[in-house]
Amino acid sequence: RMDLGECLKVHDLALRADYEIASKEQDFFFELDAMDHLQSFIADCDRRTEVAKKRLAETQEEISAEVAAK
């Protein structure tokens, strides 16, 4: 799980209606925008996960070193 904070996107009913009309007309620009957004989101989550894994590995090494020293 990752704390993503508050959603900064606009949740407007008029935009939803535009999306529904476009999907009926096979206008896929909404999907392309959504895909770009999701790919960016996934890349950001992957980056944060890698940073957290590195921190965890460093912490585990420090703890192991302390235990070995005792």
PDB file of N, CA, C, O and CB in Angstrom:
ATOM      1  N   ARG A   1       0.843  -1.187   0.000  1.00  0.00           N
ATOM      2  CA  ARG A   1       0.000   0.000   0.000  1.00  0.00           C
ATOM      3  C   ARG A   1       0.874   1.229   0.000  1.00  0.00           C
ATOM      4  O   ARG A   1       1.983   1.228   0.533  1.00  0.00           O
ATOM      5  CB  ARG A   1      -0.951   0.010   1.208  1.00  0.00           C
ATOM      6  N   MET A   2       0.352   2.283  -0.610  1.00  0.00           N
ATOM      7  CA  MET A   2       1.119   3.511  -0.682  1.00  0.00           C
ATOM      8  C   MET A   2       0.179   4.684  -0.433  1.00  0.00           C
ATOM      9  O   MET A   2      -0.898   4.764  -1.023  1.00  0.00           O
ATOM     10  CB  MET A   2       1.836   3.647  -2.055  1.00  0.00           C
ATOM     11  N   ASP A   3       0.594   5.586   0.440  1.00  0.00           N
ATOM     12  CA  ASP A   3      -0.203   6.778   0.700  1.00  0.00           C
ATOM     13  C   ASP A   3      -0.036   7.719  -0.481  1.00  0.00           C
ATOM     14  O   ASP A   3       1.055   8.236  -0.721  1.00  0.00           O
ATOM     15  CB  ASP A   3       0.215   7.469   2.039  1.00  0.00           C
ATOM     16  N   LEU A   4      -1.097   7.935  -1.203  1.00  0.00           N
ATOM     17  CA  LEU A   4      -1.042   8.772  -2.391  1.00  0.00           C
ATOM     18  C   LEU A   4      -1.481  10.199  -2.122  1.00  0.00           C
ATOM     19  O   LEU A   4      -1.369  11.060  -2.995  1.00  0.00           O
ATOM     20  CB  LEU A   4      -1.894   8.181  -3.471  1.00  0.00           C
ATOM     21  N   GLY A   5      -1.969  10.452  -0.942  1.00  0.00           N
ATOM     22  CA  GLY A   5      -2.433  11.785  -0.614  1.00  0.00           C
ATOM     23  C   GLY A   5      -3.793  12.064  -1.228  1.00  0.00           C
ATOM     24  O   GLY A   5      -4.465  11.162  -1.728  1.00  0.00           O
ATOM     25  N   GLU A   6      -4.177  13.305  -1.182  1.00  0.00           N
ATOM     26  CA  GLU A   6      -5.478  13.717  -1.699  1.00  0.00           C
ATOM     27  C   GLU A   6      -5.460  13.750  -3.225  1.00  0.00           C
ATOM     28  O   GLU A   6      -4.464  14.144  -3.831  1.00  0.00           O
ATOM     29  CB  GLU A   6      -5.871  15.096  -1.138  1.00  0.00           C
ATOM     30  N   CYS A   7      -6.558  13.337  -3.837  1.00  0.00           N
ATOM     31  CA  CYS A   7      -6.686  13.351  -5.295  1.00  0.00           C
ATOM     32  C   CYS A   7      -6.805  14.801  -5.765  1.00  0.00           C
ATOM     33  O   CYS A   7      -7.646  15.554  -5.274  1.00  0.00           O
ATOM     34  CB  CYS A   7      -7.923  12.509  -5.761  1.00  0.00           C
ATOM     35  N   LEU A   8      -5.967  15.178  -6.707  1.00  0.00           N
ATOM     36  CA  LEU A   8      -5.971  16.544  -7.208  1.00  0.00           C
ATOM     37  C   LEU A   8      -6.713  16.672  -8.538  1.00  0.00           C
ATOM     38  O   LEU A   8      -6.715  17.737  -9.154  1.00  0.00           O
ATOM     39  CB  LEU A   8      -4.551  17.039  -7.363  1.00  0.00           C
ATOM     40  N   LYS A   9      -7.333  15.592  -8.971  1.00  0.00           N
ATOM     41  CA  LYS A   9      -8.045  15.603 -10.245  1.00  0.00           C
ATOM     42  C   LYS A   9      -9.433  16.216 -10.092  1.00  0.00           C
ATOM     43  O   LYS A   9      -9.993  16.266  -8.997  1.00  0.00           O
ATOM     44  CB  LYS A   9      -8.153  14.185 -10.807  1.00  0.00           C
ATOM     45  N   VAL A  10      -9.969  16.676 -11.210  1.00  0.00           N
ATOM     46  CA  VAL A  10     -11.307  17.262 -11.238  1.00  0.00           C
ATOM     47  C   VAL A  10     -12.308  16.151 -11.515  1.00  0.00           C
ATOM     48  O   VAL A  10     -12.168  15.425 -12.500  1.00  0.00           O
ATOM     49  CB  VAL A  10     -11.414  18.396 -12.311  1.00  0.00           C
ATOM     50  N   HIS A  11     -13.308  16.010 -10.665  1.00  0.00           N
ATOM     51  CA  HIS A  11     -14.349  15.008 -10.830  1.00  0.00           C
ATOM     52  C   HIS A  11     -15.654  15.740 -11.156  1.00  0.00           C
ATOM     53  O   HIS A  11     -16.499  15.967 -10.290  1.00  0.00           O
ATOM     54  CB  HIS A  11     -14.495  14.116  -9.542  1.00  0.00           C
ATOM     55  N   ASP A  12     -15.783  16.093 -12.420  1.00  0.00           N
ATOM     56  CA  ASP A  12     -16.899  16.902 -12.878  1.00  0.00           C
ATOM     57  C   ASP A  12     -17.866  16.032 -13.671  1.00  0.00           C
ATOM     58  O   ASP A  12     -17.449  15.275 -14.547  1.00  0.00           O
ATOM     59  CB  ASP A  12     -16.404  18.088 -13.731  1.00  0.00           C
ATOM     60  N   LEU A  13     -19.142  16.139 -13.369  1.00  0.00           N
ATOM     61  CA  LEU A  13     -20.146  15.334 -14.076  1.00  0.00           C
ATOM     62  C   LEU A  13     -20.199  15.676 -15.563  1.00  0.00           C
ATOM     63  O   LEU A  13     -20.477  14.806 -16.388  1.00  0.00           O
ATOM     64  CB  LEU A  13     -21.526  15.540 -13.448  1.00  0.00           C
ATOM     65  N   ALA A  14     -19.936  16.928 -15.910  1.00  0.00           N
ATOM     66  CA  ALA A  14     -19.933  17.318 -17.324  1.00  0.00           C
ATOM     67  C   ALA A  14     -18.804  16.599 -18.063  1.00  0.00           C
ATOM     68  O   ALA A  14     -18.985  16.185 -19.208  1.00  0.00           O
ATOM     69  CB  ALA A  14     -19.783  18.857 -17.470  1.00  0.00           C
ATOM     70  N   LEU A  15     -17.655  16.449 -17.432  1.00  0.00           N
ATOM     71  CA  LEU A  15     -16.543  15.734 -18.057  1.00  0.00           C
ATOM     72  C   LEU A  15     -16.892  14.260 -18.239  1.00  0.00           C
ATOM     73  O   LEU A  15     -16.522  13.646 -19.240  1.00  0.00           O
ATOM     74  CB  LEU A  15     -15.262  15.880 -17.213  1.00  0.00           C
ATOM     75  N   ARG A  16     -17.594  13.705 -17.280  1.00  0.00           N
ATOM     76  CA  ARG A  16     -18.013  12.305 -17.395  1.00  0.00           C
ATOM     77  C   ARG A  16     -18.978  12.139 -18.574  1.00  0.00           C
ATOM     78  O   ARG A  16     -18.894  11.164 -19.321  1.00  0.00           O
ATOM     79  CB  ARG A  16     -18.681  11.824 -16.077  1.00  0.00           C
ATOM     80  N   ALA A  17     -19.881  13.088 -18.731  1.00  0.00           N
ATOM     81  CA  ALA A  17     -20.817  13.037 -19.860  1.00  0.00           C
ATOM     82  C   ALA A  17     -20.054  13.130 -21.177  1.00  0.00           C
ATOM     83  O   ALA A  17     -20.369  12.415 -22.128  1.00  0.00           O
ATOM     84  CB  ALA A  17     -21.862  14.180 -19.762  1.00  0.00           C
ATOM     85  N   ASP A  18     -19.046  14.011 -21.239  1.00  0.00           N
ATOM     86  CA  ASP A  18     -18.213  14.116 -22.445  1.00  0.00           C
ATOM     87  C   ASP A  18     -17.533  12.790 -22.746  1.00  0.00           C
ATOM     88  O   ASP A  18     -17.467  12.361 -23.898  1.00  0.00           O
ATOM     89  CB  ASP A  18     -17.158  15.224 -22.283  1.00  0.00           C
ATOM     90  N   TYR A  19     -17.027  12.145 -21.701  1.00  0.00           N
ATOM     91  CA  TYR A  19     -16.365  10.850 -21.877  1.00  0.00           C
ATOM     92  C   TYR A  19     -17.342   9.811 -22.426  1.00  0.00           C
ATOM     93  O   TYR A  19     -17.007   9.067 -23.347  1.00  0.00           O
ATOM     94  CB  TYR A  19     -15.768  10.364 -20.542  1.00  0.00           C
ATOM     95  N   GLU A  20     -18.536   9.759 -21.868  1.00  0.00           N
ATOM     96  CA  GLU A  20     -19.524   8.769 -22.318  1.00  0.00           C
ATOM     97  C   GLU A  20     -19.925   9.004 -23.771  1.00  0.00           C
ATOM     98  O   GLU A  20     -20.095   8.047 -24.527  1.00  0.00           O
ATOM     99  CB  GLU A  20     -20.769   8.812 -21.422  1.00  0.00           C
ATOM    100  N   ILE A  21     -20.075  10.250 -24.163  1.00  0.00           N
ATOM    101  CA  ILE A  21     -20.404  10.567 -25.563  1.00  0.00           C
ATOM    102  C   ILE A  21     -19.247  10.153 -26.476  1.00  0.00           C
ATOM    103  O   ILE A  21     -19.460   9.556 -27.531  1.00  0.00           O
ATOM    104  CB  ILE A  21     -20.709  12.089 -25.730  1.00  0.00           C
ATOM    105  N   ALA A  22     -18.023  10.477 -26.058  1.00  0.00           N
ATOM    106  CA  ALA A  22     -16.856  10.143 -26.874  1.00  0.00           C
ATOM    107  C   ALA A  22     -16.691   8.635 -27.008  1.00  0.00           C
ATOM    108  O   ALA A  22     -16.303   8.147 -28.069  1.00  0.00           O
ATOM    109  CB  ALA A  22     -15.591  10.756 -26.271  1.00  0.00           C
ATOM    110  N   SER A  23     -16.983   7.889 -25.942  1.00  0.00           N
ATOM    111  CA  SER A  23     -16.826   6.438 -26.014  1.00  0.00           C
ATOM    112  C   SER A  23     -17.856   5.821 -26.959  1.00  0.00           C
ATOM    113  O   SER A  23     -17.578   4.806 -27.598  1.00  0.00           O
ATOM    114  CB  SER A  23     -16.953   5.818 -24.618  1.00  0.00           C
ATOM    115  N   LYS A  24     -19.030   6.419 -27.051  1.00  0.00           N
ATOM    116  CA  LYS A  24     -20.050   5.927 -27.996  1.00  0.00           C
ATOM    117  C   LYS A  24     -19.639   6.214 -29.437  1.00  0.00           C
ATOM    118  O   LYS A  24     -19.981   5.460 -30.349  1.00  0.00           O
ATOM    119  CB  LYS A  24     -21.422   6.577 -27.702  1.00  0.00           C
ATOM    120  N   GLU A  25     -18.903   7.308 -29.637  1.00  0.00           N
ATOM    121  CA  GLU A  25     -18.461   7.694 -30.978  1.00  0.00           C
ATOM    122  C   GLU A  25     -17.098   7.095 -31.326  1.00  0.00           C
ATOM    123  O   GLU A  25     -16.526   7.408 -32.370  1.00  0.00           O
ATOM    124  CB  GLU A  25     -18.401   9.212 -31.091  1.00  0.00           C
ATOM    125  N   GLN A  26     -16.583   6.236 -30.449  1.00  0.00           N
ATOM    126  CA  GLN A  26     -15.282   5.597 -30.646  1.00  0.00           C
ATOM    127  C   GLN A  26     -14.143   6.624 -30.708  1.00  0.00           C
ATOM    128  O   GLN A  26     -13.174   6.426 -31.441  1.00  0.00           O
ATOM    129  CB  GLN A  26     -15.299   4.763 -31.926  1.00  0.00           C
ATOM    130  N   ASP A  27     -14.251   7.687 -29.966  1.00  0.00           N
ATOM    131  CA  ASP A  27     -13.195   8.683 -29.841  1.00  0.00           C
ATOM    132  C   ASP A  27     -12.326   8.266 -28.657  1.00  0.00           C
ATOM    133  O   ASP A  27     -12.744   8.393 -27.505  1.00  0.00           O
ATOM    134  CB  ASP A  27     -13.783  10.141 -29.650  1.00  0.00           C
ATOM    135  N   PHE A  28     -11.134   7.774 -28.931  1.00  0.00           N
ATOM    136  CA  PHE A  28     -10.331   7.146 -27.885  1.00  0.00           C
ATOM    137  C   PHE A  28      -9.302   8.080 -27.252  1.00  0.00           C
ATOM    138  O   PHE A  28      -8.382   7.614 -26.581  1.00  0.00           O
ATOM    139  CB  PHE A  28      -9.630   5.954 -28.447  1.00  0.00           C
ATOM    140  N   PHE A  29      -9.442   9.377 -27.454  1.00  0.00           N
ATOM    141  CA  PHE A  29      -8.460  10.285 -26.861  1.00  0.00           C
ATOM    142  C   PHE A  29      -8.536  10.295 -25.341  1.00  0.00           C
ATOM    143  O   PHE A  29      -7.523  10.516 -24.678  1.00  0.00           O
ATOM    144  CB  PHE A  29      -8.662  11.692 -27.391  1.00  0.00           C
ATOM    145  N   PHE A  30      -9.722  10.059 -24.773  1.00  0.00           N
ATOM    146  CA  PHE A  30      -9.829   9.973 -23.320  1.00  0.00           C
ATOM    147  C   PHE A  30      -9.022   8.785 -22.804  1.00  0.00           C
ATOM    148  O   PHE A  30      -8.336   8.888 -21.787  1.00  0.00           O
ATOM    149  CB  PHE A  30     -11.306   9.852 -22.889  1.00  0.00           C
ATOM    150  N   GLU A  31      -9.107   7.657 -23.510  1.00  0.00           N
ATOM    151  CA  GLU A  31      -8.377   6.469 -23.092  1.00  0.00           C
ATOM    152  C   GLU A  31      -6.873   6.674 -23.214  1.00  0.00           C
ATOM    153  O   GLU A  31      -6.110   6.204 -22.370  1.00  0.00           O
ATOM    154  CB  GLU A  31      -8.810   5.267 -23.917  1.00  0.00           C
ATOM    155  N   LEU A  32      -6.445   7.374 -24.264  1.00  0.00           N
ATOM    156  CA  LEU A  32      -5.014   7.635 -24.424  1.00  0.00           C
ATOM    157  C   LEU A  32      -4.503   8.534 -23.294  1.00  0.00           C
ATOM    158  O   LEU A  32      -3.422   8.308 -22.751  1.00  0.00           O
ATOM    159  CB  LEU A  32      -4.733   8.287 -25.798  1.00  0.00           C
ATOM    160  N   ASP A  33      -5.284   9.545 -22.952  1.00  0.00           N
ATOM    161  CA  ASP A  33      -4.893  10.413 -21.834  1.00  0.00           C
ATOM    162  C   ASP A  33      -4.848   9.624 -20.529  1.00  0.00           C
ATOM    163  O   ASP A  33      -3.935   9.789 -19.719  1.00  0.00           O
ATOM    164  CB  ASP A  33      -5.871  11.601 -21.702  1.00  0.00           C
ATOM    165  N   ALA A  34      -5.850   8.760 -20.338  1.00  0.00           N
ATOM    166  CA  ALA A  34      -5.878   7.951 -19.123  1.00  0.00           C
ATOM    167  C   ALA A  34      -4.693   6.993 -19.082  1.00  0.00           C
ATOM    168  O   ALA A  34      -4.086   6.793 -18.029  1.00  0.00           O
ATOM    169  CB  ALA A  34      -7.194   7.170 -19.030  1.00  0.00           C
ATOM    170  N   MET A  35      -4.365   6.403 -20.225  1.00  0.00           N
ATOM    171  CA  MET A  35      -3.239   5.474 -20.275  1.00  0.00           C
ATOM    172  C   MET A  35      -1.931   6.199 -19.950  1.00  0.00           C
ATOM    173  O   MET A  35      -1.102   5.680 -19.203  1.00  0.00           O
ATOM    174  CB  MET A  35      -3.152   4.805 -21.663  1.00  0.00           C
ATOM    175  N   ASP A  36      -1.747   7.393 -20.506  1.00  0.00           N
ATOM    176  CA  ASP A  36      -0.556   8.178 -20.185  1.00  0.00           C
ATOM    177  C   ASP A  36      -0.481   8.470 -18.692  1.00  0.00           C
ATOM    178  O   ASP A  36       0.579   8.351 -18.078  1.00  0.00           O
ATOM    179  CB  ASP A  36      -0.548   9.488 -20.978  1.00  0.00           C
ATOM    180  N   HIS A  37      -1.608   8.850 -18.121  1.00  0.00           N
ATOM    181  CA  HIS A  37      -1.653   9.148 -16.685  1.00  0.00           C
ATOM    182  C   HIS A  37      -1.320   7.904 -15.867  1.00  0.00           C
ATOM    183  O   HIS A  37      -0.546   7.976 -14.912  1.00  0.00           O
ATOM    184  CB  HIS A  37      -3.041   9.691 -16.286  1.00  0.00           C
ATOM    185  N   LEU A  38      -1.900   6.768 -16.235  1.00  0.00           N
ATOM    186  CA  LEU A  38      -1.654   5.525 -15.499  1.00  0.00           C
ATOM    187  C   LEU A  38      -0.209   5.071 -15.628  1.00  0.00           C
ATOM    188  O   LEU A  38       0.377   4.591 -14.657  1.00  0.00           O
ATOM    189  CB  LEU A  38      -2.585   4.425 -15.993  1.00  0.00           C
ATOM    190  N   GLN A  39       0.373   5.215 -16.813  1.00  0.00           N
ATOM    191  CA  GLN A  39       1.773   4.830 -16.994  1.00  0.00           C
ATOM    192  C   GLN A  39       2.685   5.699 -16.130  1.00  0.00           C
ATOM    193  O   GLN A  39       3.645   5.206 -15.538  1.00  0.00           O
ATOM    194  CB  GLN A  39       2.179   4.943 -18.477  1.00  0.00           C
ATOM    195  N   SER A  40       2.380   6.985 -16.062  1.00  0.00           N
ATOM    196  CA  SER A  40       3.149   7.889 -15.211  1.00  0.00           C
ATOM    197  C   SER A  40       2.995   7.507 -13.741  1.00  0.00           C
ATOM    198  O   SER A  40       3.966   7.499 -12.985  1.00  0.00           O
ATOM    199  CB  SER A  40       2.705   9.343 -15.432  1.00  0.00           C
ATOM    200  N   PHE A  41       1.764   7.193 -13.350  1.00  0.00           N
ATOM    201  CA  PHE A  41       1.479   6.779 -11.978  1.00  0.00           C
ATOM    202  C   PHE A  41       2.232   5.497 -11.623  1.00  0.00           C
ATOM    203  O   PHE A  41       2.817   5.400 -10.545  1.00  0.00           O
ATOM    204  CB  PHE A  41      -0.030   6.577 -11.785  1.00  0.00           C
ATOM    205  N   ILE A  42       2.219   4.528 -12.513  1.00  0.00           N
ATOM    206  CA  ILE A  42       2.911   3.257 -12.274  1.00  0.00           C
ATOM    207  C   ILE A  42       4.412   3.473 -12.169  1.00  0.00           C
ATOM    208  O   ILE A  42       5.063   2.898 -11.296  1.00  0.00           O
ATOM    209  CB  ILE A  42       2.600   2.251 -13.396  1.00  0.00           C
ATOM    210  N   ALA A  43       4.965   4.294 -13.047  1.00  0.00           N
ATOM    211  CA  ALA A  43       6.402   4.579 -12.991  1.00  0.00           C
ATOM    212  C   ALA A  43       6.771   5.241 -11.661  1.00  0.00           C
ATOM    213  O   ALA A  43       7.798   4.912 -11.067  1.00  0.00           O
ATOM    214  CB  ALA A  43       6.820   5.486 -14.171  1.00  0.00           C
ATOM    215  N   ASP A  44       5.943   6.163 -11.199  1.00  0.00           N
ATOM    216  CA  ASP A  44       6.198   6.834  -9.922  1.00  0.00           C
ATOM    217  C   ASP A  44       6.129   5.832  -8.767  1.00  0.00           C
ATOM    218  O   ASP A  44       6.969   5.861  -7.868  1.00  0.00           O
ATOM    219  CB  ASP A  44       5.184   7.978  -9.700  1.00  0.00           C
ATOM    220  N   CYS A  45       5.126   4.948  -8.792  1.00  0.00           N
ATOM    221  CA  CYS A  45       5.007   3.932  -7.741  1.00  0.00           C
ATOM    222  C   CYS A  45       6.207   2.984  -7.762  1.00  0.00           C
ATOM    223  O   CYS A  45       6.735   2.626  -6.709  1.00  0.00           O
ATOM    224  CB  CYS A  45       3.699   3.134  -7.909  1.00  0.00           C
ATOM    225  N   ASP A  46       6.635   2.581  -8.954  1.00  0.00           N
ATOM    226  CA  ASP A  46       7.802   1.703  -9.068  1.00  0.00           C
ATOM    227  C   ASP A  46       9.050   2.383  -8.501  1.00  0.00           C
ATOM    228  O   ASP A  46       9.847   1.754  -7.803  1.00  0.00           O
ATOM    229  CB  ASP A  46       8.036   1.306 -10.539  1.00  0.00           C
ATOM    230  N   ARG A  47       9.211   3.681  -8.810  1.00  0.00           N
ATOM    231  CA  ARG A  47      10.366   4.420  -8.305  1.00  0.00           C
ATOM    232  C   ARG A  47      10.336   4.488  -6.775  1.00  0.00           C
ATOM    233  O   ARG A  47      11.355   4.268  -6.121  1.00  0.00           O
ATOM    234  CB  ARG A  47      10.399   5.841  -8.903  1.00  0.00           C
ATOM    235  N   ARG A  48       9.173   4.793  -6.214  1.00  0.00           N
ATOM    236  CA  ARG A  48       9.047   4.869  -4.758  1.00  0.00           C
ATOM    237  C   ARG A  48       9.303   3.508  -4.110  1.00  0.00           C
ATOM    238  O   ARG A  48       9.919   3.430  -3.047  1.00  0.00           O
ATOM    239  CB  ARG A  48       7.654   5.383  -4.369  1.00  0.00           C
ATOM    240  N   THR A  49       8.834   2.443  -4.747  1.00  0.00           N
ATOM    241  CA  THR A  49       9.040   1.100  -4.218  1.00  0.00           C
ATOM    242  C   THR A  49      10.524   0.753  -4.202  1.00  0.00           C
ATOM    243  O   THR A  49      11.016   0.192  -3.223  1.00  0.00           O
ATOM    244  CB  THR A  49       8.260   0.069  -5.047  1.00  0.00           C
ATOM    245  N   GLU A  50      11.240   1.078  -5.269  1.00  0.00           N
ATOM    246  CA  GLU A  50      12.681   0.794  -5.322  1.00  0.00           C
ATOM    247  C   GLU A  50      13.440   1.567  -4.246  1.00  0.00           C
ATOM    248  O   GLU A  50      14.349   1.026  -3.617  1.00  0.00           O
ATOM    249  CB  GLU A  50      13.243   1.142  -6.708  1.00  0.00           C
ATOM    250  N   VAL A  51      13.070   2.828  -4.034  1.00  0.00           N
ATOM    251  CA  VAL A  51      13.718   3.620  -2.982  1.00  0.00           C
ATOM    252  C   VAL A  51      13.448   2.997  -1.613  1.00  0.00           C
ATOM    253  O   VAL A  51      14.351   2.907  -0.782  1.00  0.00           O
ATOM    254  CB  VAL A  51      13.217   5.090  -3.014  1.00  0.00           C
ATOM    255  N   ALA A  52      12.219   2.572  -1.381  1.00  0.00           N
ATOM    256  CA  ALA A  52      11.871   1.953  -0.102  1.00  0.00           C
ATOM    257  C   ALA A  52      12.622   0.633   0.084  1.00  0.00           C
ATOM    258  O   ALA A  52      13.067   0.334   1.191  1.00  0.00           O
ATOM    259  CB  ALA A  52      10.350   1.718  -0.015  1.00  0.00           C
ATOM    260  N   LYS A  53      12.768  -0.154  -0.975  1.00  0.00           N
ATOM    261  CA  LYS A  53      13.499  -1.425  -0.889  1.00  0.00           C
ATOM    262  C   LYS A  53      14.962  -1.179  -0.544  1.00  0.00           C
ATOM    263  O   LYS A  53      15.541  -1.907   0.262  1.00  0.00           O
ATOM    264  CB  LYS A  53      13.390  -2.207  -2.216  1.00  0.00           C
ATOM    265  N   LYS A  54      15.568  -0.146  -1.155  1.00  0.00           N
ATOM    266  CA  LYS A  54      16.970   0.174  -0.864  1.00  0.00           C
ATOM    267  C   LYS A  54      17.129   0.592   0.592  1.00  0.00           C
ATOM    268  O   LYS A  54      18.068   0.171   1.268  1.00  0.00           O
ATOM    269  CB  LYS A  54      17.479   1.291  -1.797  1.00  0.00           C
ATOM    270  N   ARG A  55      16.200   1.429   1.073  1.00  0.00           N
ATOM    271  CA  ARG A  55      16.259   1.850   2.474  1.00  0.00           C
ATOM    272  C   ARG A  55      16.112   0.657   3.404  1.00  0.00           C
ATOM    273  O   ARG A  55      16.817   0.563   4.408  1.00  0.00           O
ATOM    274  CB  ARG A  55      15.170   2.886   2.772  1.00  0.00           C
ATOM    275  N   LEU A  56      15.210  -0.246   3.081  1.00  0.00           N
ATOM    276  CA  LEU A  56      14.995  -1.433   3.900  1.00  0.00           C
ATOM    277  C   LEU A  56      16.246  -2.308   3.914  1.00  0.00           C
ATOM    278  O   LEU A  56      16.639  -2.802   4.971  1.00  0.00           O
ATOM    279  CB  LEU A  56      13.789  -2.233   3.384  1.00  0.00           C
ATOM    280  N   ALA A  57      16.867  -2.502   2.774  1.00  0.00           N
ATOM    281  CA  ALA A  57      18.088  -3.311   2.703  1.00  0.00           C
ATOM    282  C   ALA A  57      19.196  -2.678   3.538  1.00  0.00           C
ATOM    283  O   ALA A  57      19.916  -3.379   4.249  1.00  0.00           O
ATOM    284  CB  ALA A  57      18.550  -3.471   1.239  1.00  0.00           C
ATOM    285  N   GLU A  58      19.335  -1.346   3.453  1.00  0.00           N
ATOM    286  CA  GLU A  58      20.355  -0.657   4.250  1.00  0.00           C
ATOM    287  C   GLU A  58      20.077  -0.814   5.741  1.00  0.00           C
ATOM    288  O   GLU A  58      21.003  -1.041   6.519  1.00  0.00           O
ATOM    289  CB  GLU A  58      20.413   0.833   3.879  1.00  0.00           C
ATOM    290  N   THR A  59      18.831  -0.697   6.144  1.00  0.00           N
ATOM    291  CA  THR A  59      18.454  -0.846   7.547  1.00  0.00           C
ATOM    292  C   THR A  59      18.747  -2.263   8.024  1.00  0.00           C
ATOM    293  O   THR A  59      19.259  -2.453   9.128  1.00  0.00           O
ATOM    294  CB  THR A  59      16.964  -0.509   7.748  1.00  0.00           C
ATOM    295  N   GLN A  60      18.428  -3.253   7.204  1.00  0.00           N
ATOM    296  CA  GLN A  60      18.684  -4.638   7.577  1.00  0.00           C
ATOM    297  C   GLN A  60      20.176  -4.899   7.712  1.00  0.00           C
ATOM    298  O   GLN A  60      20.596  -5.630   8.608  1.00  0.00           O
ATOM    299  CB  GLN A  60      18.075  -5.588   6.551  1.00  0.00           C
ATOM    300  N   GLU A  61      20.989  -4.305   6.825  1.00  0.00           N
ATOM    301  CA  GLU A  61      22.441  -4.453   6.921  1.00  0.00           C
ATOM    302  C   GLU A  61      22.971  -3.829   8.208  1.00  0.00           C
ATOM    303  O   GLU A  61      23.839  -4.400   8.868  1.00  0.00           O
ATOM    304  CB  GLU A  61      23.124  -3.816   5.705  1.00  0.00           C
ATOM    305  N   GLU A  62      22.448  -2.656   8.561  1.00  0.00           N
ATOM    306  CA  GLU A  62      22.876  -1.991   9.791  1.00  0.00           C
ATOM    307  C   GLU A  62      22.526  -2.835  11.011  1.00  0.00           C
ATOM    308  O   GLU A  62      23.339  -2.981  11.923  1.00  0.00           O
ATOM    309  CB  GLU A  62      22.230  -0.602   9.906  1.00  0.00           C
ATOM    310  N   ILE A  63      21.329  -3.385  11.026  1.00  0.00           N
ATOM    311  CA  ILE A  63      20.908  -4.219  12.156  1.00  0.00           C
ATOM    312  C   ILE A  63      21.766  -5.476  12.232  1.00  0.00           C
ATOM    313  O   ILE A  63      22.171  -5.881  13.322  1.00  0.00           O
ATOM    314  CB  ILE A  63      19.414  -4.597  12.030  1.00  0.00           C
ATOM    315  N   SER A  64      22.043  -6.087  11.107  1.00  0.00           N
ATOM    316  CA  SER A  64      22.889  -7.286  11.077  1.00  0.00           C
ATOM    317  C   SER A  64      24.293  -6.968  11.583  1.00  0.00           C
ATOM    318  O   SER A  64      24.886  -7.760  12.316  1.00  0.00           O
ATOM    319  CB  SER A  64      22.959  -7.865   9.650  1.00  0.00           C
ATOM    320  N   ALA A  65      24.816  -5.829  11.199  1.00  0.00           N
ATOM    321  CA  ALA A  65      26.143  -5.419  11.646  1.00  0.00           C
ATOM    322  C   ALA A  65      26.163  -5.179  13.152  1.00  0.00           C
ATOM    323  O   ALA A  65      27.139  -5.526  13.818  1.00  0.00           O
ATOM    324  CB  ALA A  65      26.588  -4.155  10.904  1.00  0.00           C
ATOM    325  N   GLU A  66      25.099  -4.590  13.699  1.00  0.00           N
ATOM    326  CA  GLU A  66      25.023  -4.356  15.132  1.00  0.00           C
ATOM    327  C   GLU A  66      24.945  -5.671  15.895  1.00  0.00           C
ATOM    328  O   GLU A  66      25.593  -5.834  16.929  1.00  0.00           O
ATOM    329  CB  GLU A  66      23.819  -3.481  15.466  1.00  0.00           C
ATOM    330  N   VAL A  67      24.161  -6.596  15.390  1.00  0.00           N
ATOM    331  CA  VAL A  67      24.023  -7.893  16.040  1.00  0.00           C
ATOM    332  C   VAL A  67      25.344  -8.657  15.992  1.00  0.00           C
ATOM    333  O   VAL A  67      25.730  -9.289  16.974  1.00  0.00           O
ATOM    334  CB  VAL A  67      22.904  -8.714  15.376  1.00  0.00           C
ATOM    335  N   ALA A  68      26.030  -8.602  14.867  1.00  0.00           N
ATOM    336  CA  ALA A  68      27.309  -9.290  14.725  1.00  0.00           C
ATOM    337  C   ALA A  68      28.364  -8.687  15.636  1.00  0.00           C
ATOM    338  O   ALA A  68      29.237  -9.402  16.128  1.00  0.00           O
ATOM    339  CB  ALA A  68      27.782  -9.240  13.279  1.00  0.00           C
ATOM    340  N   ALA A  69      28.296  -7.383  15.867  1.00  0.00           N
ATOM    341  CA  ALA A  69      29.272  -6.702  16.730  1.00  0.00           C
ATOM    342  C   ALA A  69      29.079  -7.061  18.198  1.00  0.00           C
ATOM    343  O   ALA A  69      30.020  -6.978  18.987  1.00  0.00           O
ATOM    344  CB  ALA A  69      29.167  -5.190  16.554  1.00  0.00           C
ATOM    345  N   LYS A  70      27.871  -7.456  18.568  1.00  0.00           N
ATOM    346  CA  LYS A  70      27.594  -7.797  19.976  1.00  0.00           C
ATOM    347  C   LYS A  70      27.987  -9.204  20.166  1.00  0.00           C
ATOM    348  O   LYS A  70      27.856  -9.738  21.267  1.00  0.00           O
ATOM    349  CB  LYS A  70      26.108  -7.582  20.368  1.00  0.00           C
TER     350      LYS A  70
END
